[in-house]
Amino acid sequence: MTEAEIFRGSNVFDANPFLYYRFARPLKEGVKIPPTDLKLIHGETSKFGFSIEVQPDSSFIQNDKLIELTKDAYNEQTKAIEKFPAG
């Protein structure tokens, strides 16, 4: 992956991230990058998998039952408001 691909957003390696090196110039011929102990960079716990906290949000749910129960009162209020002169 290139640097542009990394900063583009989520990708298939989000759950299992890669370690990227950025060099100012190419490595000399025959030089190899030493292996990196990932435990020194990324902490490890006894928990494995994903820990997700879910918070319900009903702001975009249309409650048809509640609309039906309040429909008559809403229509009466709307008719009363329409009786007032405009302006």
DODREN-882243 format. One line per field, with one value per residue: residue in three letters; chain; x, y, z of N, C-alpha, C, O in turn. Coordinates in pm, 1 decimal. Example, Ala and Ser with C-alpha at 12.3 -4.5 7.8 and 13.67 -1.06 7.14 Angstrom:
BEGIN
rest: c(Ala, Ser)
kette: c(A, A)
n_px: c(1319.0, 1285.0)
n_py: c(-569.0, -225.0)
n_pz: c(780.0, 708.0)
ca_px: c(1230.0, 1367.0)
ca_py: c(-450.0, -106.0)
ca_pz: c(780.0, 714.0)
c_px: c(1320.0, 1290.0)
c_py: c(-330.0, 3.0)
c_pz: c(780.0, 787.0)
o_px: c(1423.6, 1340.9)
o_py: c(-331.9, 113.8)
o_pz: c(846.5, 803.9)
This chain:
BEGIN
rest: c(Met, Thr, Glu, Ala, Glu, Ile, Phe, Arg, Gly, Ser, Asn, Val, Phe, Asp, Ala, Asn, Pro, Phe, Leu, Tyr, Tyr, Arg, Phe, Ala, Arg, Pro, Leu, Lys, Glu, Gly, Val, Lys, Ile, Pro, Pro, Thr, Asp, Leu, Lys, Leu, Ile, His, Gly, Glu, Thr, Ser, Lys, Phe, Gly, Phe, Ser, Ile, Glu, Val, Gln, Pro, Asp, Ser, Ser, Phe, Ile, Gln, Asn, Asp, Lys, Leu, Ile, Glu, Leu, Thr, Lys, Asp, Ala, Tyr, Asn, Glu, Gln, Thr, Lys, Ala, Ile, Glu, Lys, Phe, Pro, Ala, Gly)
kette: c(A, A, A, A, A, A, A, A, A, A, A, A, A, A, A, A, A, A, A, A, A, A, A, A, A, A, A, A, A, A, A, A, A, A, A, A, A, A, A, A, A, A, A, A, A, A, A, A, A, A, A, A, A, A, A, A, A, A, A, A, A, A, A, A, A, A, A, A, A, A, A, A, A, A, A, A, A, A, A, A, A, A, A, A, A, A, A)
n_px: c(83.6, 35.3, 121.5, -91.1, -304.9, -321.9, -409.5, -654.9, -875.7, -1082.0, -982.9, -922.7, -743.0, -789.9, -871.6, -660.0, -387.2, -119.4, 233.4, 397.4, 681.3, 855.9, 1084.4, 1351.8, 1520.3, 1610.0, 1688.3, 2020.2, 2186.6, 2145.8, 2092.7, 1874.3, 1555.8, 1532.7, 1351.1, 1049.9, 930.7, 607.7, 469.0, 596.6, 509.2, 227.0, -2.6, -94.2, -364.5, -543.9, -783.4, -951.9, -1069.4, -1343.0, -1443.4, -1731.5, -1927.8, -2259.8, -2493.7, -2821.7, -3001.6, -3274.1, -3347.4, -3395.9, -3598.0, -3920.5, -4205.6, -4478.9, -4707.7, -4722.6, -4754.4, -5007.0, -5166.9, -5149.6, -5235.5, -5496.9, -5509.9, -5298.0, -5391.0, -5614.5, -5488.4, -5343.7, -5550.9, -5661.6, -5450.7, -5438.6, -5656.5, -5576.3, -5487.2, -5262.7, -4921.9)
n_py: c(-118.9, 227.9, 552.6, 725.8, 547.0, 453.6, 675.5, 718.2, 607.1, 359.7, 17.1, -322.5, -409.4, -306.2, -440.6, -607.6, -467.8, -342.5, -276.8, 9.6, 142.1, 442.9, 583.1, 814.8, 792.2, 544.4, 208.2, 84.2, -137.5, -477.7, -436.4, -514.3, -474.4, -497.1, -749.2, -655.4, -642.5, -666.1, -648.9, -458.3, -226.1, -236.0, -279.5, -573.5, -761.1, -988.0, -1024.0, -1115.6, -1047.5, -831.7, -548.8, -393.8, -112.7, -51.5, 192.9, 268.6, 446.6, 616.7, 820.4, 829.0, 658.6, 587.2, 593.0, 432.5, 355.5, 541.9, 773.8, 725.8, 728.3, 995.4, 1139.8, 1254.4, 1459.0, 1617.4, 1697.2, 1849.7, 2061.0, 2173.3, 2263.2, 2459.7, 2640.9, 2724.7, 2894.9, 3137.8, 3469.4, 3523.8, 3637.8)
n_pz: c(0.0, -59.1, 82.7, 35.9, 8.8, 268.2, 417.7, 306.3, 426.5, 586.9, 550.4, 437.8, 624.3, 874.2, 1111.8, 1150.7, 1165.7, 956.3, 983.7, 897.1, 733.2, 679.8, 472.3, 422.9, 212.5, -37.5, 77.1, 127.9, -94.3, -20.4, 247.7, 510.0, 667.9, 1014.9, 1201.3, 1374.3, 1703.7, 1761.5, 1999.9, 2145.6, 2032.7, 1996.0, 2248.9, 2432.5, 2547.3, 2766.3, 2654.6, 2361.5, 2034.0, 1945.7, 2129.6, 2177.6, 2237.1, 2245.7, 2173.3, 2175.4, 1924.5, 1845.0, 1680.7, 1408.5, 1357.7, 1256.5, 1435.0, 1380.6, 1525.0, 1735.2, 1583.8, 1472.1, 1703.4, 1783.1, 1570.1, 1525.6, 1723.3, 1634.6, 1381.9, 1458.3, 1597.6, 1387.1, 1219.5, 1387.8, 1401.4, 1138.3, 1122.5, 1219.7, 1115.0, 841.8, 861.4)
ca_px: c(0.0, 105.7, 78.7, -223.6, -403.3, -333.9, -487.0, -783.3, -984.3, -1077.8, -948.7, -939.1, -644.3, -820.5, -876.5, -528.3, -309.7, 19.0, 328.4, 455.3, 804.2, 871.5, 1226.0, 1386.3, 1585.4, 1608.5, 1787.2, 2138.5, 2174.7, 2182.7, 2047.1, 1738.2, 1492.3, 1525.2, 1214.1, 1000.3, 843.9, 485.5, 423.4, 656.8, 436.0, 85.3, -26.5, -171.1, -437.9, -593.2, -909.0, -936.5, -1192.3, -1383.5, -1524.6, -1813.0, -2032.4, -2371.2, -2584.3, -2934.1, -3037.9, -3400.7, -3380.9, -3435.3, -3700.7, -4056.2, -4292.9, -4611.0, -4813.2, -4731.2, -4810.8, -5150.2, -5232.3, -5148.7, -5272.8, -5616.7, -5474.3, -5213.4, -5476.0, -5694.8, -5400.0, -5311.8, -5670.1, -5673.6, -5344.6, -5472.6, -5758.1, -5514.5, -5449.1, -5121.5, -4842.7)
ca_py: c(0.0, 355.4, 642.6, 776.8, 443.1, 443.2, 788.2, 726.0, 566.0, 221.0, -82.4, -459.8, -439.7, -231.9, -529.4, -669.0, -362.7, -358.2, -179.3, 73.3, 218.5, 551.7, 613.5, 938.8, 751.4, 398.1, 132.8, 41.7, -273.3, -582.7, -404.4, -561.0, -416.1, -600.0, -778.8, -571.5, -709.7, -586.2, -630.4, -333.9, -114.5, -253.0, -351.9, -695.9, -796.2, -1125.7, -1025.1, -1125.6, -1015.8, -692.9, -502.0, -288.3, -56.8, -12.0, 289.3, 279.6, 580.4, 603.1, 949.7, 815.3, 555.6, 640.9, 509.6, 440.3, 343.0, 671.1, 868.4, 697.1, 769.9, 1142.1, 1199.0, 1338.5, 1579.6, 1698.4, 1757.8, 1954.1, 2175.6, 2233.1, 2336.3, 2577.4, 2735.2, 2778.5, 2997.5, 3267.4, 3540.6, 3514.4, 3760.2)
ca_pz: c(0.0, -57.7, 189.5, -0.7, 39.9, 414.0, 468.6, 236.6, 515.7, 631.3, 450.0, 484.9, 727.0, 996.0, 1227.3, 1162.3, 1100.2, 913.0, 1034.1, 779.8, 749.0, 582.9, 463.2, 352.2, 86.8, -50.8, 153.5, 53.9, -147.5, 73.7, 383.7, 536.8, 785.7, 1118.9, 1245.2, 1483.5, 1799.3, 1764.0, 2137.3, 2193.9, 1972.4, 2025.0, 2373.1, 2418.6, 2668.1, 2767.0, 2580.2, 2217.3, 1962.8, 1947.4, 2240.7, 2118.4, 2321.7, 2160.1, 2233.9, 2082.5, 1878.7, 1773.9, 1622.2, 1269.0, 1347.9, 1251.8, 1516.6, 1317.5, 1626.3, 1803.0, 1487.3, 1460.7, 1827.3, 1797.4, 1441.5, 1539.6, 1799.0, 1547.2, 1279.6, 1523.1, 1622.0, 1257.5, 1175.0, 1474.3, 1361.5, 1006.2, 1139.6, 1249.8, 992.8, 804.1, 878.0)
c_px: c(87.5, 52.9, -60.8, -332.5, -425.1, -427.0, -623.3, -899.0, -970.4, -1042.4, -959.3, -843.0, -672.1, -817.4, -741.3, -427.7, -168.4, 104.8, 399.3, 580.1, 807.5, 1017.5, 1248.4, 1453.7, 1586.7, 1717.1, 1906.0, 2121.0, 2225.1, 2138.2, 1903.0, 1685.9, 1483.8, 1381.0, 1176.3, 909.8, 719.7, 433.1, 485.0, 580.1, 288.8, 70.2, -112.2, -238.1, -481.0, -723.2, -879.7, -1071.0, -1222.0, -1466.3, -1601.2, -1917.3, -2140.2, -2461.7, -2700.3, -2966.6, -3163.8, -3441.6, -3428.2, -3541.3, -3838.3, -4146.7, -4436.1, -4724.7, -4833.2, -4790.8, -4961.8, -5226.1, -5244.7, -5194.4, -5392.0, -5585.7, -5389.7, -5298.2, -5563.4, -5611.2, -5367.7, -5429.3, -5688.4, -5571.7, -5379.1, -5578.2, -5701.2, -5476.9, -5298.0, -5050.6, -4807.7)
c_py: c(124.5, 441.5, 697.6, 674.9, 430.4, 551.8, 803.4, 689.0, 420.4, 128.5, -220.8, -494.8, -366.1, -320.5, -595.5, -575.1, -405.2, -254.5, -121.9, 150.6, 326.4, 594.2, 741.4, 907.1, 598.9, 332.4, 95.9, -103.1, -374.3, -557.0, -449.5, -493.2, -524.8, -626.0, -693.6, -653.7, -623.2, -563.4, -505.0, -212.0, -118.8, -334.2, -474.8, -726.9, -941.4, -1138.2, -1030.9, -1101.4, -867.9, -663.1, -380.6, -243.3, -0.9, 82.9, 309.2, 425.0, 566.2, 732.5, 938.0, 707.9, 621.4, 545.3, 525.4, 433.4, 476.2, 777.0, 848.8, 745.6, 922.6, 1214.8, 1294.8, 1468.7, 1672.9, 1770.2, 1869.0, 2079.2, 2248.3, 2315.9, 2464.2, 2683.2, 2800.7, 2888.8, 3135.2, 3337.4, 3530.2, 3646.2, 3782.0)
c_pz: c(0.0, 55.8, 161.3, 32.9, 190.0, 465.9, 401.3, 328.4, 552.1, 515.5, 512.0, 597.3, 857.4, 1120.2, 1252.4, 1095.5, 1061.1, 982.3, 912.0, 818.3, 642.8, 586.0, 384.7, 218.8, 79.9, 36.0, 65.8, 11.0, -44.6, 216.9, 398.8, 662.7, 891.8, 1159.8, 1366.7, 1573.4, 1816.7, 1905.5, 2199.7, 2142.9, 2009.8, 2152.6, 2349.5, 2551.9, 2660.2, 2689.3, 2430.7, 2152.1, 1974.4, 2071.3, 2189.8, 2219.6, 2230.6, 2236.7, 2136.5, 2048.9, 1794.4, 1704.9, 1477.2, 1247.8, 1350.7, 1326.9, 1465.5, 1419.3, 1699.0, 1710.7, 1477.2, 1583.8, 1838.7, 1671.1, 1454.4, 1613.2, 1713.3, 1441.3, 1337.0, 1549.7, 1491.8, 1205.9, 1256.7, 1434.9, 1229.5, 1014.9, 1169.1, 1119.7, 967.3, 831.1, 1012.6)
o_px: c(198.7, -48.0, -140.3, -439.9, -535.8, -514.0, -699.3, -1010.7, -860.9, -1068.7, -1000.7, -858.5, -585.2, -765.4, -712.2, -386.8, -107.2, 53.5, 455.2, 584.5, 766.5, 1068.4, 1173.8, 1445.4, 1566.5, 1821.4, 1892.7, 2048.8, 2333.6, 2145.2, 1819.8, 1762.6, 1433.4, 1297.5, 1260.6, 822.5, 726.1, 359.7, 431.1, 585.9, 231.7, 123.6, -193.1, -174.6, -457.6, -768.7, -793.0, -1175.1, -1134.6, -1549.6, -1541.8, -1986.4, -2114.0, -2500.8, -2680.2, -2959.6, -3160.0, -3559.3, -3494.7, -3571.1, -3867.3, -4162.9, -4505.9, -4827.4, -4946.6, -4869.2, -5036.5, -5336.8, -5340.4, -5192.1, -5388.3, -5629.4, -5407.5, -5279.0, -5584.2, -5657.7, -5365.1, -5409.9, -5726.9, -5602.7, -5352.2, -5588.6, -5767.2, -5438.5, -5217.7, -5111.3, -4741.1)
o_py: c(124.8, 408.3, 714.2, 712.1, 399.6, 524.5, 893.4, 736.8, 364.2, 158.3, -234.2, -599.4, -363.4, -279.0, -635.3, -599.1, -491.5, -155.2, -196.9, 216.1, 303.8, 636.3, 772.7, 985.2, 532.0, 391.3, 78.8, -180.1, -358.3, -647.4, -425.9, -459.1, -633.6, -535.7, -663.8, -726.1, -517.9, -467.3, -451.5, -105.6, -17.7, -444.6, -478.5, -719.4, -1009.2, -1249.0, -959.3, -1132.1, -788.7, -743.9, -276.3, -325.3, 86.8, 56.1, 361.0, 513.5, 510.0, 751.4, 1029.0, 670.4, 702.4, 429.9, 619.8, 498.9, 518.5, 860.9, 946.6, 798.1, 972.6, 1337.8, 1404.9, 1575.9, 1794.6, 1888.9, 1971.4, 2191.0, 2371.3, 2426.0, 2567.1, 2802.3, 2919.2, 2969.5, 3236.8, 3271.1, 3528.1, 3753.1, 3880.7)
o_pz: c(52.6, 118.1, 253.8, 80.1, 234.0, 548.6, 436.8, 308.0, 548.8, 399.0, 627.1, 660.4, 944.6, 1223.8, 1365.2, 981.9, 1124.1, 1033.9, 831.9, 922.4, 528.9, 689.9, 291.9, 124.0, 181.3, 64.2, -55.4, 74.3, 11.3, 300.1, 311.1, 752.7, 864.1, 1153.9, 1451.3, 1525.4, 1880.2, 1928.6, 2296.6, 2204.4, 2050.6, 2163.4, 2256.9, 2657.1, 2560.2, 2660.9, 2380.4, 2210.1, 2009.4, 2112.3, 2162.2, 2280.0, 2148.3, 2350.3, 2026.6, 2134.1, 1684.9, 1674.0, 1427.5, 1134.4, 1438.7, 1287.2, 1502.4, 1401.4, 1721.8, 1755.1, 1474.1, 1571.6, 1897.8, 1666.0, 1399.5, 1571.4, 1718.6, 1415.0, 1271.9, 1527.1, 1487.8, 1154.4, 1201.2, 1435.0, 1210.0, 922.5, 1147.2, 1023.4, 1060.5, 824.6, 1043.8)
